[in-house]
Amino acid sequence: MPMLERMVCIDPGSVTHGLVVIRLTGPGVGDNEVDYLNKTACWADVQREVQNLGADLRAGRAAVACERVAPGRSGWSMTQTTEYVGRVIQLHHQETRNHPKALPLYLLTRREVLLALRVKAVGAQRDSMVRHTLIELHGGDRKTAIGTKYNKGPLHGMASHCWAALAVGVAARIHRAEAAALPLHKL
């Protein structure tokens, strides 16, 4: 399995998206540092960040993780989100076409993300539990994980939809680690 170094994490919305680019600093799922984040990213921002990592994607050193809509869900915002997920798939294929080392695109539903992070809360508590889990994975407490203005932690600047985007990236790392741990005949 190629050595993963960076990941573009996307939480698509109906108009704007949560976008986080993380640098992987170690083998643990919480060994990440935020390189770039944008809580109100437009499609051009997403496209630029994926294209910036194009060479790394083709070499198998970077990956894209995006939340997708669960099958059977409908509604205007779900249709818009599905359209953006389709654009992300198309962009990933454009960047990695004819490159056998390229890493797959990780598309995870919200349910798959919550299961990977072992979050069992419902309703409004779910988002706060996701944030709490991510903070725990990235240092144990808020001061270590987020830091301060002068002593920045690995998650410094995280806000709003960026938490959901980071959750998708961490869940993709968990899925990747679990797949690597399986014997080859199980894959």
mmCIF file of the C-alpha atoms, coordinates in Angstrom:
data_MODEL
# 
_entry.id   MODEL 
# 
loop_
_atom_site.group_PDB 
_atom_site.id 
_atom_site.type_symbol 
_atom_site.label_atom_id 
_atom_site.label_alt_id 
_atom_site.label_comp_id 
_atom_site.label_asym_id 
_atom_site.label_entity_id 
_atom_site.label_seq_id 
_atom_site.pdbx_PDB_ins_code 
_atom_site.Cartn_x 
_atom_site.Cartn_y 
_atom_site.Cartn_z 
_atom_site.occupancy 
_atom_site.B_iso_or_equiv 
_atom_site.pdbx_formal_charge 
_atom_site.auth_seq_id 
_atom_site.auth_comp_id 
_atom_site.auth_asym_id 
_atom_site.auth_atom_id 
_atom_site.pdbx_PDB_model_num 
ATOM 1   C CA . MET A 1 1   ? 0.000   0.000   0.000   1.00 0.00 ? 1   MET A CA 1 
ATOM 2   C CA . PRO A 1 2   ? 1.474   3.421   -0.957  1.00 0.00 ? 2   PRO A CA 1 
ATOM 3   C CA . MET A 1 3   ? 2.593   5.777   1.795   1.00 0.00 ? 3   MET A CA 1 
ATOM 4   C CA . LEU A 1 4   ? -0.164  8.328   2.253   1.00 0.00 ? 4   LEU A CA 1 
ATOM 5   C CA . GLU A 1 5   ? 1.117   11.839  3.025   1.00 0.00 ? 5   GLU A CA 1 
ATOM 6   C CA . ARG A 1 6   ? -1.795  14.250  2.472   1.00 0.00 ? 6   ARG A CA 1 
ATOM 7   C CA . MET A 1 7   ? -5.543  14.142  2.165   1.00 0.00 ? 7   MET A CA 1 
ATOM 8   C CA . VAL A 1 8   ? -8.169  16.517  0.797   1.00 0.00 ? 8   VAL A CA 1 
ATOM 9   C CA . CYS A 1 9   ? -11.302 16.159  2.951   1.00 0.00 ? 9   CYS A CA 1 
ATOM 10  C CA . ILE A 1 10  ? -14.628 17.483  1.680   1.00 0.00 ? 10  ILE A CA 1 
ATOM 11  C CA . ASP A 1 11  ? -18.011 17.918  3.341   1.00 0.00 ? 11  ASP A CA 1 
ATOM 12  C CA . PRO A 1 12  ? -20.177 18.905  0.364   1.00 0.00 ? 12  PRO A CA 1 
ATOM 13  C CA . GLY A 1 13  ? -23.127 21.187  0.919   1.00 0.00 ? 13  GLY A CA 1 
ATOM 14  C CA . SER A 1 14  ? -25.865 22.483  -1.305  1.00 0.00 ? 14  SER A CA 1 
ATOM 15  C CA . VAL A 1 15  ? -24.025 25.781  -1.959  1.00 0.00 ? 15  VAL A CA 1 
ATOM 16  C CA . THR A 1 16  ? -20.766 25.878  0.023   1.00 0.00 ? 16  THR A CA 1 
ATOM 17  C CA . HIS A 1 17  ? -18.549 23.080  1.265   1.00 0.00 ? 17  HIS A CA 1 
ATOM 18  C CA . GLY A 1 18  ? -16.319 22.303  4.211   1.00 0.00 ? 18  GLY A CA 1 
ATOM 19  C CA . LEU A 1 19  ? -12.798 21.783  2.859   1.00 0.00 ? 19  LEU A CA 1 
ATOM 20  C CA . VAL A 1 20  ? -9.758  20.647  4.833   1.00 0.00 ? 20  VAL A CA 1 
ATOM 21  C CA . VAL A 1 21  ? -6.345  19.560  3.583   1.00 0.00 ? 21  VAL A CA 1 
ATOM 22  C CA . ILE A 1 22  ? -4.482  17.525  6.176   1.00 0.00 ? 22  ILE A CA 1 
ATOM 23  C CA . ARG A 1 23  ? -0.864  16.427  6.324   1.00 0.00 ? 23  ARG A CA 1 
ATOM 24  C CA . LEU A 1 24  ? -0.438  12.981  7.834   1.00 0.00 ? 24  LEU A CA 1 
ATOM 25  C CA . THR A 1 25  ? 2.289   13.119  10.470  1.00 0.00 ? 25  THR A CA 1 
ATOM 26  C CA . GLY A 1 26  ? 2.264   9.511   11.666  1.00 0.00 ? 26  GLY A CA 1 
ATOM 27  C CA . PRO A 1 27  ? 0.614   6.121   11.411  1.00 0.00 ? 27  PRO A CA 1 
ATOM 28  C CA . GLY A 1 28  ? -2.220  6.778   13.904  1.00 0.00 ? 28  GLY A CA 1 
ATOM 29  C CA . VAL A 1 29  ? -5.620  8.005   12.709  1.00 0.00 ? 29  VAL A CA 1 
ATOM 30  C CA . GLY A 1 30  ? -5.186  11.134  14.848  1.00 0.00 ? 30  GLY A CA 1 
ATOM 31  C CA . ASP A 1 31  ? -1.703  11.934  13.551  1.00 0.00 ? 31  ASP A CA 1 
ATOM 32  C CA . ASN A 1 32  ? -2.803  14.786  11.288  1.00 0.00 ? 32  ASN A CA 1 
ATOM 33  C CA . GLU A 1 33  ? -2.073  18.493  10.958  1.00 0.00 ? 33  GLU A CA 1 
ATOM 34  C CA . VAL A 1 34  ? -4.329  20.914  9.147   1.00 0.00 ? 34  VAL A CA 1 
ATOM 35  C CA . ASP A 1 35  ? -2.531  22.537  6.196   1.00 0.00 ? 35  ASP A CA 1 
ATOM 36  C CA . TYR A 1 36  ? -5.528  24.394  4.783   1.00 0.00 ? 36  TYR A CA 1 
ATOM 37  C CA . LEU A 1 37  ? -9.164  24.846  5.742   1.00 0.00 ? 37  LEU A CA 1 
ATOM 38  C CA . ASN A 1 38  ? -12.129 26.713  4.365   1.00 0.00 ? 38  ASN A CA 1 
ATOM 39  C CA . LYS A 1 39  ? -15.548 26.441  6.016   1.00 0.00 ? 39  LYS A CA 1 
ATOM 40  C CA . THR A 1 40  ? -17.342 28.125  3.085   1.00 0.00 ? 40  THR A CA 1 
ATOM 41  C CA . ALA A 1 41  ? -15.466 26.753  0.092   1.00 0.00 ? 41  ALA A CA 1 
ATOM 42  C CA . CYS A 1 42  ? -16.934 27.087  -3.373  1.00 0.00 ? 42  CYS A CA 1 
ATOM 43  C CA . TRP A 1 43  ? -16.427 24.525  -6.144  1.00 0.00 ? 43  TRP A CA 1 
ATOM 44  C CA . ALA A 1 44  ? -13.404 26.455  -7.481  1.00 0.00 ? 44  ALA A CA 1 
ATOM 45  C CA . ASP A 1 45  ? -11.692 26.127  -4.065  1.00 0.00 ? 45  ASP A CA 1 
ATOM 46  C CA . VAL A 1 46  ? -12.263 22.356  -4.013  1.00 0.00 ? 46  VAL A CA 1 
ATOM 47  C CA . GLN A 1 47  ? -11.029 22.036  -7.586  1.00 0.00 ? 47  GLN A CA 1 
ATOM 48  C CA . ARG A 1 48  ? -7.894  24.086  -6.850  1.00 0.00 ? 48  ARG A CA 1 
ATOM 49  C CA . GLU A 1 49  ? -6.931  22.000  -3.795  1.00 0.00 ? 49  GLU A CA 1 
ATOM 50  C CA . VAL A 1 50  ? -7.418  18.680  -5.592  1.00 0.00 ? 50  VAL A CA 1 
ATOM 51  C CA . GLN A 1 51  ? -5.404  19.944  -8.559  1.00 0.00 ? 51  GLN A CA 1 
ATOM 52  C CA . ASN A 1 52  ? -2.660  21.257  -6.232  1.00 0.00 ? 52  ASN A CA 1 
ATOM 53  C CA . LEU A 1 53  ? -2.204  17.682  -5.003  1.00 0.00 ? 53  LEU A CA 1 
ATOM 54  C CA . GLY A 1 54  ? -2.506  16.218  -8.507  1.00 0.00 ? 54  GLY A CA 1 
ATOM 55  C CA . ALA A 1 55  ? 1.095   14.964  -8.687  1.00 0.00 ? 55  ALA A CA 1 
ATOM 56  C CA . ASP A 1 56  ? 0.809   13.446  -5.210  1.00 0.00 ? 56  ASP A CA 1 
ATOM 57  C CA . LEU A 1 57  ? -2.529  11.825  -6.130  1.00 0.00 ? 57  LEU A CA 1 
ATOM 58  C CA . ARG A 1 58  ? -1.004  10.257  -9.242  1.00 0.00 ? 58  ARG A CA 1 
ATOM 59  C CA . ALA A 1 59  ? 2.022   9.018   -7.251  1.00 0.00 ? 59  ALA A CA 1 
ATOM 60  C CA . GLY A 1 60  ? -0.169  7.470   -4.553  1.00 0.00 ? 60  GLY A CA 1 
ATOM 61  C CA . ARG A 1 61  ? 0.930   9.899   -1.826  1.00 0.00 ? 61  ARG A CA 1 
ATOM 62  C CA . ALA A 1 62  ? -2.377  11.757  -1.479  1.00 0.00 ? 62  ALA A CA 1 
ATOM 63  C CA . ALA A 1 63  ? -6.046  10.852  -1.333  1.00 0.00 ? 63  ALA A CA 1 
ATOM 64  C CA . VAL A 1 64  ? -9.429  12.541  -1.539  1.00 0.00 ? 64  VAL A CA 1 
ATOM 65  C CA . ALA A 1 65  ? -12.145 11.795  1.029   1.00 0.00 ? 65  ALA A CA 1 
ATOM 66  C CA . CYS A 1 66  ? -15.658 13.099  0.457   1.00 0.00 ? 66  CYS A CA 1 
ATOM 67  C CA . GLU A 1 67  ? -18.948 12.592  2.240   1.00 0.00 ? 67  GLU A CA 1 
ATOM 68  C CA . ARG A 1 68  ? -21.667 11.248  -0.022  1.00 0.00 ? 68  ARG A CA 1 
ATOM 69  C CA . VAL A 1 69  ? -25.422 11.039  0.245   1.00 0.00 ? 69  VAL A CA 1 
ATOM 70  C CA . ALA A 1 70  ? -26.796 7.738   1.521   1.00 0.00 ? 70  ALA A CA 1 
ATOM 71  C CA . PRO A 1 71  ? -28.851 5.794   -1.041  1.00 0.00 ? 71  PRO A CA 1 
ATOM 72  C CA . GLY A 1 72  ? -32.558 6.519   -0.852  1.00 0.00 ? 72  GLY A CA 1 
ATOM 73  C CA . ARG A 1 73  ? -32.217 10.050  0.526   1.00 0.00 ? 73  ARG A CA 1 
ATOM 74  C CA . SER A 1 74  ? -33.987 12.741  -1.486  1.00 0.00 ? 74  SER A CA 1 
ATOM 75  C CA . GLY A 1 75  ? -34.758 16.429  -1.464  1.00 0.00 ? 75  GLY A CA 1 
ATOM 76  C CA . TRP A 1 76  ? -33.386 19.555  -3.102  1.00 0.00 ? 76  TRP A CA 1 
ATOM 77  C CA . SER A 1 77  ? -30.297 19.871  -0.890  1.00 0.00 ? 77  SER A CA 1 
ATOM 78  C CA . MET A 1 78  ? -29.540 16.154  -1.314  1.00 0.00 ? 78  MET A CA 1 
ATOM 79  C CA . THR A 1 79  ? -29.750 16.575  -5.100  1.00 0.00 ? 79  THR A CA 1 
ATOM 80  C CA . GLN A 1 80  ? -27.329 19.508  -4.975  1.00 0.00 ? 80  GLN A CA 1 
ATOM 81  C CA . THR A 1 81  ? -24.951 17.584  -2.694  1.00 0.00 ? 81  THR A CA 1 
ATOM 82  C CA . THR A 1 82  ? -25.086 14.541  -4.984  1.00 0.00 ? 82  THR A CA 1 
ATOM 83  C CA . GLU A 1 83  ? -24.211 16.778  -7.934  1.00 0.00 ? 83  GLU A CA 1 
ATOM 84  C CA . TYR A 1 84  ? -21.119 18.090  -6.122  1.00 0.00 ? 84  TYR A CA 1 
ATOM 85  C CA . VAL A 1 85  ? -20.062 14.563  -5.131  1.00 0.00 ? 85  VAL A CA 1 
ATOM 86  C CA . GLY A 1 86  ? -20.314 13.641  -8.815  1.00 0.00 ? 86  GLY A CA 1 
ATOM 87  C CA . ARG A 1 87  ? -18.063 16.597  -9.663  1.00 0.00 ? 87  ARG A CA 1 
ATOM 88  C CA . VAL A 1 88  ? -15.520 15.425  -7.053  1.00 0.00 ? 88  VAL A CA 1 
ATOM 89  C CA . ILE A 1 89  ? -15.543 11.919  -8.570  1.00 0.00 ? 89  ILE A CA 1 
ATOM 90  C CA . GLN A 1 90  ? -15.007 13.369  -12.045 1.00 0.00 ? 90  GLN A CA 1 
ATOM 91  C CA . LEU A 1 91  ? -12.191 15.642  -10.834 1.00 0.00 ? 91  LEU A CA 1 
ATOM 92  C CA . HIS A 1 92  ? -10.442 12.744  -9.049  1.00 0.00 ? 92  HIS A CA 1 
ATOM 93  C CA . HIS A 1 93  ? -10.646 10.619  -12.203 1.00 0.00 ? 93  HIS A CA 1 
ATOM 94  C CA . GLN A 1 94  ? -9.223  13.458  -14.308 1.00 0.00 ? 94  GLN A CA 1 
ATOM 95  C CA . GLU A 1 95  ? -6.275  13.844  -11.934 1.00 0.00 ? 95  GLU A CA 1 
ATOM 96  C CA . THR A 1 96  ? -5.501  10.111  -11.617 1.00 0.00 ? 96  THR A CA 1 
ATOM 97  C CA . ARG A 1 97  ? -6.373  8.747   -15.063 1.00 0.00 ? 97  ARG A CA 1 
ATOM 98  C CA . ASN A 1 98  ? -3.856  6.151   -16.317 1.00 0.00 ? 98  ASN A CA 1 
ATOM 99  C CA . HIS A 1 99  ? -1.882  6.112   -13.063 1.00 0.00 ? 99  HIS A CA 1 
ATOM 100 C CA . PRO A 1 100 ? -1.893  2.647   -11.452 1.00 0.00 ? 100 PRO A CA 1 
ATOM 101 C CA . LYS A 1 101 ? -0.364  3.919   -8.177  1.00 0.00 ? 101 LYS A CA 1 
ATOM 102 C CA . ALA A 1 102 ? -3.169  6.448   -7.633  1.00 0.00 ? 102 ALA A CA 1 
ATOM 103 C CA . LEU A 1 103 ? -5.141  6.020   -4.456  1.00 0.00 ? 103 LEU A CA 1 
ATOM 104 C CA . PRO A 1 104 ? -8.875  5.461   -4.532  1.00 0.00 ? 104 PRO A CA 1 
ATOM 105 C CA . LEU A 1 105 ? -11.370 8.168   -3.816  1.00 0.00 ? 105 LEU A CA 1 
ATOM 106 C CA . TYR A 1 106 ? -12.938 7.573   -0.404  1.00 0.00 ? 106 TYR A CA 1 
ATOM 107 C CA . LEU A 1 107 ? -16.700 8.224   -0.513  1.00 0.00 ? 107 LEU A CA 1 
ATOM 108 C CA . LEU A 1 108 ? -18.342 7.734   2.870   1.00 0.00 ? 108 LEU A CA 1 
ATOM 109 C CA . THR A 1 109 ? -21.903 8.296   4.020   1.00 0.00 ? 109 THR A CA 1 
ATOM 110 C CA . ARG A 1 110 ? -22.547 10.174  7.260   1.00 0.00 ? 110 ARG A CA 1 
ATOM 111 C CA . ARG A 1 111 ? -23.498 6.859   8.873   1.00 0.00 ? 111 ARG A CA 1 
ATOM 112 C CA . GLU A 1 112 ? -20.166 5.274   7.841   1.00 0.00 ? 112 GLU A CA 1 
ATOM 113 C CA . VAL A 1 113 ? -18.278 8.256   9.283   1.00 0.00 ? 113 VAL A CA 1 
ATOM 114 C CA . LEU A 1 114 ? -20.168 8.036   12.577  1.00 0.00 ? 114 LEU A CA 1 
ATOM 115 C CA . LEU A 1 115 ? -19.576 4.272   12.793  1.00 0.00 ? 115 LEU A CA 1 
ATOM 116 C CA . ALA A 1 116 ? -15.840 4.672   12.106  1.00 0.00 ? 116 ALA A CA 1 
ATOM 117 C CA . LEU A 1 117 ? -15.564 7.341   14.812  1.00 0.00 ? 117 LEU A CA 1 
ATOM 118 C CA . ARG A 1 118 ? -17.787 5.265   17.141  1.00 0.00 ? 118 ARG A CA 1 
ATOM 119 C CA . VAL A 1 119 ? -20.199 8.163   17.685  1.00 0.00 ? 119 VAL A CA 1 
ATOM 120 C CA . LYS A 1 120 ? -23.605 6.957   18.860  1.00 0.00 ? 120 LYS A CA 1 
ATOM 121 C CA . ALA A 1 121 ? -25.264 10.257  19.737  1.00 0.00 ? 121 ALA A CA 1 
ATOM 122 C CA . VAL A 1 122 ? -28.375 11.470  17.930  1.00 0.00 ? 122 VAL A CA 1 
ATOM 123 C CA . GLY A 1 123 ? -29.673 14.845  16.807  1.00 0.00 ? 123 GLY A CA 1 
ATOM 124 C CA . ALA A 1 124 ? -27.812 17.992  17.806  1.00 0.00 ? 124 ALA A CA 1 
ATOM 125 C CA . GLN A 1 125 ? -25.519 16.039  20.144  1.00 0.00 ? 125 GLN A CA 1 
ATOM 126 C CA . ARG A 1 126 ? -24.061 14.139  17.184  1.00 0.00 ? 126 ARG A CA 1 
ATOM 127 C CA . ASP A 1 127 ? -22.038 17.102  15.849  1.00 0.00 ? 127 ASP A CA 1 
ATOM 128 C CA . SER A 1 128 ? -20.628 17.955  19.272  1.00 0.00 ? 128 SER A CA 1 
ATOM 129 C CA . MET A 1 129 ? -19.681 14.303  19.833  1.00 0.00 ? 129 MET A CA 1 
ATOM 130 C CA . VAL A 1 130 ? -17.879 14.238  16.458  1.00 0.00 ? 130 VAL A CA 1 
ATOM 131 C CA . ARG A 1 131 ? -15.918 17.364  17.480  1.00 0.00 ? 131 ARG A CA 1 
ATOM 132 C CA . HIS A 1 132 ? -15.154 15.865  20.886  1.00 0.00 ? 132 HIS A CA 1 
ATOM 133 C CA . THR A 1 133 ? -13.941 12.598  19.287  1.00 0.00 ? 133 THR A CA 1 
ATOM 134 C CA . LEU A 1 134 ? -11.708 14.458  16.823  1.00 0.00 ? 134 LEU A CA 1 
ATOM 135 C CA . ILE A 1 135 ? -10.224 16.572  19.623  1.00 0.00 ? 135 ILE A CA 1 
ATOM 136 C CA . GLU A 1 136 ? -9.543  13.403  21.625  1.00 0.00 ? 136 GLU A CA 1 
ATOM 137 C CA . LEU A 1 137 ? -7.824  11.762  18.656  1.00 0.00 ? 137 LEU A CA 1 
ATOM 138 C CA . HIS A 1 138 ? -5.651  14.822  18.018  1.00 0.00 ? 138 HIS A CA 1 
ATOM 139 C CA . GLY A 1 139 ? -4.236  15.446  21.477  1.00 0.00 ? 139 GLY A CA 1 
ATOM 140 C CA . GLY A 1 140 ? -6.761  14.485  24.109  1.00 0.00 ? 140 GLY A CA 1 
ATOM 141 C CA . ASP A 1 141 ? -7.943  17.930  25.150  1.00 0.00 ? 141 ASP A CA 1 
ATOM 142 C CA . ARG A 1 142 ? -9.005  21.165  23.467  1.00 0.00 ? 142 ARG A CA 1 
ATOM 143 C CA . LYS A 1 143 ? -5.879  23.094  24.481  1.00 0.00 ? 143 LYS A CA 1 
ATOM 144 C CA . THR A 1 144 ? -3.542  20.486  22.958  1.00 0.00 ? 144 THR A CA 1 
ATOM 145 C CA . ALA A 1 145 ? -5.589  19.752  19.818  1.00 0.00 ? 145 ALA A CA 1 
ATOM 146 C CA . ILE A 1 146 ? -6.602  23.308  18.875  1.00 0.00 ? 146 ILE A CA 1 
ATOM 147 C CA . GLY A 1 147 ? -4.064  25.337  20.796  1.00 0.00 ? 147 GLY A CA 1 
ATOM 148 C CA . THR A 1 148 ? -3.922  29.099  21.078  1.00 0.00 ? 148 THR A CA 1 
ATOM 149 C CA . LYS A 1 149 ? -2.990  31.985  18.819  1.00 0.00 ? 149 LYS A CA 1 
ATOM 150 C CA . TYR A 1 150 ? 0.682   31.706  19.762  1.00 0.00 ? 150 TYR A CA 1 
ATOM 151 C CA . ASN A 1 151 ? 0.881   27.960  20.442  1.00 0.00 ? 151 ASN A CA 1 
ATOM 152 C CA . LYS A 1 152 ? -1.132  26.369  17.632  1.00 0.00 ? 152 LYS A CA 1 
ATOM 153 C CA . GLY A 1 153 ? -2.291  22.768  17.859  1.00 0.00 ? 153 GLY A CA 1 
ATOM 154 C CA . PRO A 1 154 ? -2.767  20.413  14.884  1.00 0.00 ? 154 PRO A CA 1 
ATOM 155 C CA . LEU A 1 155 ? -6.429  21.461  14.533  1.00 0.00 ? 155 LEU A CA 1 
ATOM 156 C CA . HIS A 1 156 ? -5.951  25.214  14.932  1.00 0.00 ? 156 HIS A CA 1 
ATOM 157 C CA . GLY A 1 157 ? -8.627  27.220  13.126  1.00 0.00 ? 157 GLY A CA 1 
ATOM 158 C CA . MET A 1 158 ? -11.196 24.440  12.807  1.00 0.00 ? 158 MET A CA 1 
ATOM 159 C CA . ALA A 1 159 ? -14.790 25.692  12.618  1.00 0.00 ? 159 ALA A CA 1 
ATOM 160 C CA . SER A 1 160 ? -18.224 24.872  11.263  1.00 0.00 ? 160 SER A CA 1 
ATOM 161 C CA . HIS A 1 161 ? -18.269 22.486  8.269   1.00 0.00 ? 161 HIS A CA 1 
ATOM 162 C CA . CYS A 1 162 ? -14.523 21.901  8.550   1.00 0.00 ? 162 CYS A CA 1 
ATOM 163 C CA . TRP A 1 163 ? -15.200 19.556  11.485  1.00 0.00 ? 163 TRP A CA 1 
ATOM 164 C CA . ALA A 1 164 ? -17.417 17.405  9.269   1.00 0.00 ? 164 ALA A CA 1 
ATOM 165 C CA . ALA A 1 165 ? -14.791 17.432  6.496   1.00 0.00 ? 165 ALA A CA 1 
ATOM 166 C CA . LEU A 1 166 ? -12.063 16.388  8.949   1.00 0.00 ? 166 LEU A CA 1 
ATOM 167 C CA . ALA A 1 167 ? -14.334 13.631  10.279  1.00 0.00 ? 167 ALA A CA 1 
ATOM 168 C CA . VAL A 1 168 ? -14.643 12.237  6.746   1.00 0.00 ? 168 VAL A CA 1 
ATOM 169 C CA . GLY A 1 169 ? -10.844 12.251  6.366   1.00 0.00 ? 169 GLY A CA 1 
ATOM 170 C CA . VAL A 1 170 ? -10.242 10.552  9.725   1.00 0.00 ? 170 VAL A CA 1 
ATOM 171 C CA . ALA A 1 171 ? -12.927 7.953   8.936   1.00 0.00 ? 171 ALA A CA 1 
ATOM 172 C CA . ALA A 1 172 ? -11.200 7.287   5.587   1.00 0.00 ? 172 ALA A CA 1 
ATOM 173 C CA . ARG A 1 173 ? -7.917  6.735   7.468   1.00 0.00 ? 173 ARG A CA 1 
ATOM 174 C CA . ILE A 1 174 ? -9.695  4.301   9.796   1.00 0.00 ? 174 ILE A CA 1 
ATOM 175 C CA . HIS A 1 175 ? -11.167 2.403   6.826   1.00 0.00 ? 175 HIS A CA 1 
ATOM 176 C CA . ARG A 1 176 ? -7.748  2.362   5.144   1.00 0.00 ? 176 ARG A CA 1 
ATOM 177 C CA . ALA A 1 177 ? -6.058  1.028   8.311   1.00 0.00 ? 177 ALA A CA 1 
ATOM 178 C CA . GLU A 1 178 ? -8.704  -1.665  8.734   1.00 0.00 ? 178 GLU A CA 1 
ATOM 179 C CA . ALA A 1 179 ? -8.304  -2.719  5.083   1.00 0.00 ? 179 ALA A CA 1 
ATOM 180 C CA . ALA A 1 180 ? -4.515  -2.944  5.497   1.00 0.00 ? 180 ALA A CA 1 
ATOM 181 C CA . ALA A 1 181 ? -4.961  -5.139  8.571   1.00 0.00 ? 181 ALA A CA 1 
ATOM 182 C CA . LEU A 1 182 ? -7.110  -7.701  6.710   1.00 0.00 ? 182 LEU A CA 1 
ATOM 183 C CA . PRO A 1 183 ? -5.376  -10.777 5.287   1.00 0.00 ? 183 PRO A CA 1 
ATOM 184 C CA . LEU A 1 184 ? -5.041  -10.558 1.496   1.00 0.00 ? 184 LEU A CA 1 
ATOM 185 C CA . HIS A 1 185 ? -7.558  -13.341 0.855   1.00 0.00 ? 185 HIS A CA 1 
ATOM 186 C CA . LYS A 1 186 ? -10.227 -11.254 2.642   1.00 0.00 ? 186 LYS A CA 1 
ATOM 187 C CA . LEU A 1 187 ? -9.819  -8.191  0.380   1.00 0.00 ? 187 LEU A CA 1 
# 
